[in-house]
């Protein structure tokens, strides 16, 4: 039969033994000393030190026994006694009983952790035995064992925590959910460094008939999600709901974060929206997690929209929100918007931290604006913030990449004076700087210095030097470095091989480059986009377009998406051999895979388009409009006009719609008038989109003109009533009603969709 959690029924010999042991403490000498100590604590506490030399562990134990029901007296004694030699582990065990009974858990846990760290017994059994022996005399509860388990767990002493649970159970006590949760949390925090698994502990908890609570499930979900096992996390989520345990906002935030880290943003959004249907409101962390997920995916527009939604819901962005957005914009290369975020952060009273300034400094270094980077560096020190190792290394890297090594070494000196030692990343920045200046001997000197300082050069160190030798055309030395890194136990990566392949291609040693590409594959390193593009370019230069196209197909087959550079290389190569149709097909593919072609690629293609081919160019304009690339769409449109190829109705509809979405209403309206003048009737969707956009921008005259044209072109008999409704609501300024009537007319087929009009040219 399982006993209640807080109850332990001792056998008679055990009870007699414990009482006898503690009655022996009340000798006359101990009693007199303790009585005197109590008097001094109550009336003259500053005189208590005069008794310290007379106190022993036995007299301290007797004091605790006698004062155990007086909270104030006990706390005063503990404050005075705990740092004295006589206050041994036995005294600390007795104190834990009293503190847990008074529910002074914070003080109790601090003392329990001291006890755990000072214990000579590595298993924790002696501490358990002491607590067990004194349990009844101090009117304790099993909360004292929960506390000890929690303290061990907090110190990552998981074996002692589990041993205490087992000893408690075998002695007739019932450890509670707090004990199991503490152990589970410690295992999850250990990230696999202990043999015991969280699932084993959870199963034992269920076998012991301890009901899991929301914290149990949250720990398990966090554990599964942290190692990428989202499905198991979702399984726990389902189980807790089936067991009637309501998830809280932490549960949802953990799962939302896991979805975001896996790039499953839509599912993260779905979970966020489902919270309100469960009667739960997202908190600031929920929004920060979503913003972080969007920033990781580079979806900065959507991240900004979430920031605005936070404002509508009454949430004030914190430092985490702003730092996440700032890093996202920096990663995207949108340094202007990063500065806007910083300005808004300061304006809203959120103090930028070292993390904020380091991100800003990094963004300015990437933008090659080192003056502004130093301004932020100085600004953070004025604010009393101390740069960290990453701040210094970011600046060193920024100066090194531009070959400004004197400034980089000056920052290094300041870094070391501030107590930071340069890391491998710091040294790699200097290696890169020397390679930029083609000072290869100095770069090798930095590697030697790293070794002397006890730092092992990594794959980045070697790959940077190999790349430097390749750029100088010194391929023999580059291959020597590759051999050296392998001998030192550093495996070449894709960057190492790509640099060597590029070097070989530039020397027109294509056979060796292909052999090296095969070696990459044999090493289990599939060539990346850069490697393929290098090889494709080399074959294009050699005029072997078939081999280049074969590599393009192989690249896609192996799961790599060619980017704008790859396509530019191929398109230029095809055009040089007058294979324009294939070039055009590749450009269309490029548009629909969301890469933006370079001017050279685009201009080359347009120059080779015949009038016949222009008839299908609406697909190209549509592709640009769908991606919001209206400048490129306009260039295609203008090229058609310049080549005397008259744009058709479909082209007008697509580009007007595109400019409406892009917010360029004057351009959209001018194209609309041009379309009408050419005798075309805009599609219903185009008309309604244009009217809505003009109304939103307050362009009332232009809007009235479009509405008038639309009503004149529709079939009078069938649309008479609808026309009257439109005219009345338009005069009254009720645009919502106008748009509703026009939409209904379109659904009923009363608005024209295509063809020439009776008023063409007029």
N, C-alpha and C positions, 0 to 999 in steps of 0.2 A: 504493500500500500504506500502510495506517495504521500509524504508529509507536506503540510502547508509550507509555503516558501520561507516564512520568517520564524518557523518553529522547529526546535530541535529537542527531542525528548531524551535526556541523559539517563543512563542506567544508574543504579544506586551507588555502586562503588566509585563510579566516575564523579558523581556529585559530591560524595563524601571526601574524595581525594582533593578536588579543587578547593573545597571550603577549608580543609585542613591546611592546604598549602598557603592560602591567603591569610588564615588566622595566625599563622606563624610570623607574619609581618608585624603584628601589633605588639611587639615587645615594648617594655617600658621606655627604653632609650629612643626607639623610633617614634613612639607616641609623643614623647616630650618634645622631640625635635620638630615633628610635624605640627603640633599645637603652636609652637613658637613661630614657625614659618607662616601659619595661617594668620596669626595675629599681626605679624609684620606686613603680610600682603594686604590685609584689610586697612591697616592704619599707617604703616611706615614702609611702603614697598621699596624705597630707595636704600633701606638698611638690610635688605634680604641677602646681599652679597656676603655679609658677615657670617652667614651660615653655610655658604657653599662648600667649604672645606670639610664640613661634618656630614654632608649629604652623601649617601651611597645609593646604588640602584634599589636596594631593599627599602630604604626610607622614602625614596621618590615614589616607589610603587605603593607604599602605604599612604602617602599623601593623595595619590590619585584615587585609591580605594575610598578614602575618607571624604574627599571633596567631589566625588563623581556626579552628584546631583546638583552641584552649585556651578552653573555655567561660567559666571564671571570669575570666580575664584580659580577654576580649572584653567581657563584661558590665560589668566595672569601668570599662573604657575608655569604653564607650557611656554609662554613667551620668554620667561626668565630661565627655565631649566633646559630647554632643548639643545642649547649649544654647549652645555657643560658635560664633562666626561662621564659623570655618573648617570646621565640620561641615556641608557643603553637601549638595545633593540627590544628588550622585554618591556621597558617603560613606554616605548613608542607603540607597541602592540596594545597595551592597556589604554593609552590615549586614544587610539583609533576607535575602540568601543565607545568611549565617552563622546567623541566628536561626531560619530555617525548617529548616535542616539539623539544628540542635539541638532542633527541635520546640518552640521557645519562641514559640508562636503568638500568645499574648496580647500579649507585648512587641512582637513583630513587627507585629501589626496596629495597635497604637498608633503605631508609627513610620511604617508605611505610610500611615496616615490623615494624619499630619503632612506627609508627602511629597506626598500627593495635594492637600492644601489649599494648599501653598506653591508648587506647580508653576506655571511661567509658561506652559506649553503646555496649552491647554484641551482638547486631544484625548487627552492621556495618552501620545502616541506617543514622546515623548522619554524618559519614564520606562521605557517598554517597551524602547526601544533600549539604554538604559544597563544594564538587567537582562540583556538578551540578550548584550551585549558582554562582561559580566563573568561570565556563566553558568558557563563551563568552568573558568576560573581559580579559582573559589570552590567547585568540585565541587558545584554546585547541582542542584536538581530542579524539575520543572514545578510543584511545590507553591508556589513563589515567585510564579508567575503567578496561581494560584488565590487566593493570599493578597491580591494586589493587586486582583483582581476583587472579592473579598469586601469589601475596604476601600472601594473606590469605591462599591459597592452600599450599604454601611452609611451612607455619606454622601449617598445618593441621587444620586450622579454616574453615572447609568445609561448615558449615552452613552459615557463613558470606560471603563466596565466592559465594555460590548459591544465597543468598539474594541480593548480589550486581548485579549479572547477571539479576535477575528478576526485580529489581528496574530500571536498565538501560533500559531493554526492555520496561517496562511500561512507561518510560519517553521519549521514542522515539529514544533511542540510539540502536545501533546494536552491542552487544558484538561479538568479532571475534573468530576464531578458537583457538587462544591462550588461551582465557578464558576457553573454554570448555576442551581443552587439559590439562590445569592446574588442573581443578577440577577432571577430569578423573584420572590423575596421582596421585593426593592426595588420591582418593578413593582406587585405586589399592595398594598404599603404606600402607594404613590403615589396609589391610588384614582382611576386614570384621568387623572392629570395629565401623563402621558407618552404619546407617540404609539405606542410599541412595546407590543404586547400580550403577555401571558403565554403565550397559545396559540402565537404566532409563535416565541417563544424555545423553548418545549417542542418544537415541530416541528423546529426547527433542532438541538436536542439529540438527538433521535431520528435525524435525518439524519446527524449526526456520530458515531453509534453509541455514544453515552454512555448507559448504562443508568440510568433513573430509579430512585431509591430511595424509601423510605417518606417521607422529608422532602420530596422533589419532589412527590409526590402530595398530601401534607398541605398544602403551600403552595398548590397549584392548587385543592384543595377549599376551603381557606379563602378564596381569592380569589373563586371562583365564589359561595360562600355569602354573602360580604360584600356582593355587589351583587345579591343576591336570585335568582341563577341556580342554585337548588338542584338542578334536573335535571341540569345539567352537572356539578355536584359529585358527584352520585350516579353519573354516568357515569364519572368518574375513579375513584370507589370500586370500581365493577365492573371497570374496566380493571386496577387494581392487583391485585385478587384473581385475575383471569385470567392476569396476568403472573407470578403466584407471589410477589408482594410482599405480605407480611402487614400488614394495617392495625394500628396501635397505638392506645392509649387516646386519643391526641390526635386521630386520625382520627375516631373515634366521637364524641368530645366536640364536635368542630366540626360534624358533621352533626346531632347531637342539638340543639345550640344553634340551628342553622338551622331545624330543624323547629319548635322552640319559638317562635322569632321570627316564624314564619309562622302561629302558632296551631294547628299540627298536633301537638298534645300526644300523642295516641294513638300516632302514628307514632314520636315521640320516645321514648315508653315502650317501644315494640316494639324499637327499636334498642338501648336500654339493656339490655333482657332478652336480646337476641341475643348480647350480648358474652360472657356466661357460657358459652353454647353453643360459642363460638369459643375457649374456654379463656382468656378475658381478664376481669379483674375491673375494674368501674368504680372510679374514684378519687374523691376529694373534689370535684374540679372537675365530674365527671359529675353528681353529686347537686346541686351548686350551680346548674348549668345548668338542670336539670329544675325545681328549686325556683323559679328566676328565671322560667322559662316559665309555670309555674302561677300565680305571683304576678302576672305581666303579664295573665293571663286572669282574674284575680280568684278563682281556685280555691284559696282559702286553707286550706280543710279538707284538700284533697289535698296541699297543700304541707307542712302540719303532719305528715301521715302519712308523707311522704318523710323529714322530719326524724327521725321516730321510727325509720324503717327504717334510716337512717344509723347511729343508735345501736346497733341490733341487729347491724349489720355491722361495728361497731367503729370507725366514723369519728367524729371529734370535730368538731363544727361550728366554723368559723372566723369571722373578722370578716365576710367576704363573705356567708356563710350567714345570720348574724343580721341584717346590714344589709338583705339582700334581703327577708327575712321582715318585718322592721320596716317597710320601705317599702311592702310589700304590704298589711299591716294598716292603715297610714296611708291608703293610697289607697282602701281599702275603707271607711274611716271607723271602723274598729274600734280606737279609740285605747286602750282598756283592754288589749287583747291586745298592742298595740305596747309598752306599758309592761311587760307580763309578759315579753316577749321581751328587753327591755332588762335587766330584773332577772335573768333566767336567764343572759344574756350575762356580766354582772358576776360572778354566782355561780360560773360555770364558768371564771373567770379570763381571759376574753377582754376586752381593754381596748377600750372604745368609742372610736371615732375621731371626727374632725370630721364625717365623713359620717354616723355614727350620731347624733351630737348634732343635726346640722342636720335630719335626718329627724324626730327626736323634737320638736324645736322647731316644725317645720312641722306635725306632727300636733296639737300643743297649740294652735297658732294656728288651725288649721282647726276645732278643737273649741271655739274662742273662750275658751280657758283661758290667758290671757296671763301670769298669775302663774306658772303651772307652766312655761310657755315660758321665762320669765326665770330660773326656778330652774335649768333645764337649761343655759341660757346661762352663768350664773355657775359652775355645776358644771364645765363644760368648761374654763373658764379656770383654775379651782382645780387641775384635772388637768394644767395646763400646755399645753393645746391652744389654738391660735390660731384664732379664728373666721375664715372666709374670706368672700369677697364674697357667696356664696350664703347663708351663715348670716345676715349682716347684712340682706340684701335680704328674706329670709324673715321676719325679725322686723319689719322696716319694713312689709312687706305686711300682716302680722298686725295691727299697731297701726292701720294706715291703714284696713283694712276695717271696723274698729269705730269709725272716726272719731276715734281718739286720736292726733291729728297732732303734738301737743307731744312725746309719747313717741317717735313715729316720727322726728321731726327730731333728737331727742337721740341716737337710735341712728345716724342719718346722720352726726352730728358725730363720734361715736366711730369710725365706719367710715372717714371721711376721715382722721382722726388716725392710724389704723392703716395708712394708705398705700393704701387702696382708693378708686378713683374710682367714683361711682355710674354704673350702666349704664342703658340704656333701660328695662330691667325695673324697676330701682329707681325711676326717675322715674314709670313707669306706676303703681307702687304709690301714690305721692303723688297722682297725678291721680285715681286711684280714691277715695282718702281724701277729697279735696276734693269729689268728686261725691257721695259718700255723705252729706256734710254740706250738699249743695246749694250749695256755694260755687264756682259755676261760673267766676267771674272769676279766683279763685285757681288753679283747675285750668288755665285758659288761661295764667296766669302761669307755671306749671310747664312748659308746652309751650314758651313763649318762652325760659325758662331753659335747657331742653335744647338749643335751637337755638344759643343763645349759647355753650354749652359744646362745640359741634361735633357734637352728637348729633342724628340725624334722627328725629323722631317716627315711630312705625310704625303699623300698622293697629290695634294694641291701644290706643295712645294716643288716636287719633281716635275709635275705636269707643266707648271709655269715656266720652269727653266727649259724643258723640252720644247715648249711652244716658242720661247725666245730664240733658241738655236735654229728652229725651223724657219722663223721669220728672217733670220740672217742668212739662211741658205746653208747653214752648217749641219747638214743632216747626219754626218758621221758622229759628231759629238752628241747630237740629239739621241741617236740610237745607243750611244755609250751610256747616257744618263738612264735610258730605259733599262739597260742591262744592270746598272748599279742599283736602281730602285728594286728590281726583282731580287737581287742578291741580298738586299737589306730587309727583305720580307714585306715590301710594300707592293701591292698588286696594282698594275696600271688600270685605269678606268676608261670609260668611253671618251673623256676629254683628252687623255693621253694619246689614245689611238687616233682620234680625229685630228689632233695637231700634226702627228706624224704623217697621216694620210694626206692632209692638206699640203704639207711640205713636199711630199713626193709628187703630188699632182702639179704643184707649181713648177717643179723641175721636169714635168712631163714624163715621169716614171710611172706610167699608169699600171703596168703589170705588177710592179712591187706594191703599189697602192691597193690593188685588188687582193693581192696575197695577204696584205696586212689586214684588210677588211675581213678576209676569211679567218685569219688568226683571232680576230676579235670574236667572231662567232664561235670558234672552237673554245675560247676562254669563257664562253657563256655571257659575253657582252654584246648584245645586238647593236649594230650601228644605229646612231640616233639621226635626227633630222639633219643636223649639221654635217655629219659624215656623208649621208646620201647626197645632200646638196653639193658638197665638195666634189664628189665623184661624178655626179650628173654634169656639173659645170665643166669638169676636165674633159669629159667625152664630147660635150658641145663644142668646146674649143678645138678638139681634134676633128670635129665634123662627123663623129659617129653618133648620129641622132637616134638610131635604132637602139643602141646600147643604153643611151641616156634615158629613152622612154621605157626600156626594159627595167632599169633601176627605179624609175618612177613608179612603175606598176608593182615591183617587188617591195618598195617602200610602203605602199598602201596595204599590200597583202600582209605585211608584218605588223600592221597596226599603227604605223606612223602617218600622221596627216601632213602632207607637204604644206609649207607656208608660202607667203608671198614671194620670198626670195627664191625658193625652189621653182615656183611657177615662172617667175621673171626670167630665170636662167633658161628654162625650157622654151618659153615663148620667144625669147630673143633668138635662141638657137634655131627654132623652127622657121622664124621669119627670114633669117639669113639664107635659109634654103628654100624660100618661097613656099613653105608649107603652111599657108595662112589659115586654112580651114581648121587644121589641127590646133593651131595657136589660139584661134577663136574659141574652140571647144574647151581648151584648158582655161582660158580666161573666165568663161561662164562658170566652170567648175570652181575656180578660185573665188568668185563672187558668192556662190552659194555655200562655200565652206567658211565664210565670214572672214576671209583675209582681204586686206585692201591692197590692190596692185600698185606698184610704183608708177610714177609718171612715164618713165621710159617704156615700161611694158605696155601701158595703156596707149601711149602715143604711137608706138610701133604697130600695135594692132589696128588702130583707127586708120592709120595711113594705108594699111593693106586691105581695108574693107572695100569691097566693090558695092555698087548701088544695089545689086541683087541681095548681097549679104546684109545690107542695112535693113531689109524688110523684116529680118528676124531680130533686129537689135532691140526691139521692145522688151525682150526678155532680159537684156543687159540693164536697161533703164529700170525695169521692175526690180531686178536684183539690188541695184544701188538704192532705190527708194525704200525697199523693205529693210535695208540696213541703216537707213537714215543718212546715206552718203549723197546728199543732194547736190553738192558741188560737182561730184563725178557724174551724176545723172544729167545735170545741166550741160556738162561738157559733151556728153554723147549727143544730147538733143541739138546743141549748137553745131556739132560736127555734121549732123545730118543736114541741117539747113545750109551750112557752108558748101556742102557737096551737092546742093540742089536736089536733095532727096526730101520730099515734102513729108513732114510727120503726119501720121494717120490719127484717127480718132482714139485708138487704144493708147497710143503714146501720150496724147494730151491728157486723157483720163488718169493715167498712172502718175504722170509728173505733177499734175495739179493736186491730186490726192496726197502725193509725197510732200509737196510744199506746205499743204495745210497741216499735215502731221508735224512737220518740222518748224512750224510757226512763222514761215515767211509768207505772210498773207498778201502783201503788195505783188510779189512775184506770182503767186497762185492766181490772183485776180487778173493780172495782165495776161497770163497764159489762157485764162478762161475767155477773155475778150478776143484774144487772137484766135482761139478755137471757134468761137461764134462767127467771127469775121470770115474764117475759112469755110464756113458752111456746115460745121459739125454740131451735133447736139450732144452736150455732155451727158454722161451716164447719170442715172438717178442718184446713185451713191455719191458720185462726185459733187453733184449739185447740193445735196443735203449736207455733206461734209463741209463744203465751202460756205454755205449759209451759216452753219453753226459756228465755224471759225471766225467769220466776219463779225457775227453778233458778239462773240466773246471778246473780240479786240475793239469793239465799239466803232467799226467801220460801217456806219449805218447807211450812208449814200450808196456805197458799193453793194451792200446787202440788198437794198431796195431794188437796185438795177438787176441783180441776179434773180430775185423773186419775180420781178416784172417779166423778164425774159422767159422764165420757167412757165408762168401762167399763160403767156401768149403762145407758147409752143405746144400746150397740151390740148387734148381733144375736147372741144367746147361742150358738146351736148352732154356727154357722160360726166364731165367734171364741173358743171356749172355751180352746183351747190358748194362743192369743196373750194372752188375759186373764190366764191363770195366769203366763205369762212376765213380763208387765208387773208383776203383784202381787209376784212373788218378787224381781225386780230392784229394784223400788221399796223394798221392805223392807230390801234389802241396801244401799241407797243408790247403786246402779249406774245413774245417770240416763242415761248414754250408751246403755246397752242398752234402757232404757225408751223413749227417743226413737226408737231404731232400730226397735223392734217396732211402735210407734204409726205410724211412717212406712210400714212394710210393710203394716199393717192398712189404712191409708188407700189405698195403691196397690191393694189387693185389694178395695176397696169395702166393708170391714167396719165402717168408722166412718160415722156419719150425716153427711150434708152439708147437709140442710135439712129444714124441716117442723116440725110441733108434736111435742112429746114426751109420753110417758105421765105424766111427773111435772111437767107444767106447773103452775106456781104452788106447788109443794110443795118 
